[in-house]
């Protein structure tokens, strides 16, 4: 939502077709099974805007999203290359994805390397993920395994994948936020630049 203020072209991606359809529906028709209004209002507040600016932000976002594409971070080319400039993207955002689709640290590192191929040299990666999480519940009695990362592993993986870590923020979850749908201990926010 904030990226649409900085970039004139945004590509969204997701592995699951149902998620891509949901995004397309919201982008084209403004319809969604999720009401995004509260999220837009919150982002506007974080940006120092009036919460009433949310509709303008939603319109701006719709105007800059050029594509909603399938992605598979376990492929050496996660996205179809014809959608990106030949030099690569300026910025890449991955949120709670890599650790939840990788079965171990090695596959997490491979996935991080694969998405790196999408980014131009000097481009920025904003990586958001869970710390200490070994599972999350996808549905009642459906436990989905997650790579339980720690701060040191995140830093090591970024460096090994050719990134310069510019900023790392850690948020430790207080006990009242642990509601039993996962065993996450914290969240990391990393800003890195591709060397």
WOTA-V206530 format. One line per field, one symbol per residue. psi: psi as a letter, one per 30 degrees, with the letter a starting at -180 (. if undefined). Layout:
psi: ???
This chain:
psi: eeffffkfkkkklkekeeeeeeeeeeeefgklfkjfeeeeeeeeeefglkffgeeeeeeeeeffjfljlkkjfgkejflkfffllffllekkkkjhdeffgkfleeeeeeeeeefeffklkflkkjkklkkgkflljflkgjkkkkjjlleeeeeeeeefggkjkekkkkjkkleffjgfflgkflkkjkklkk.
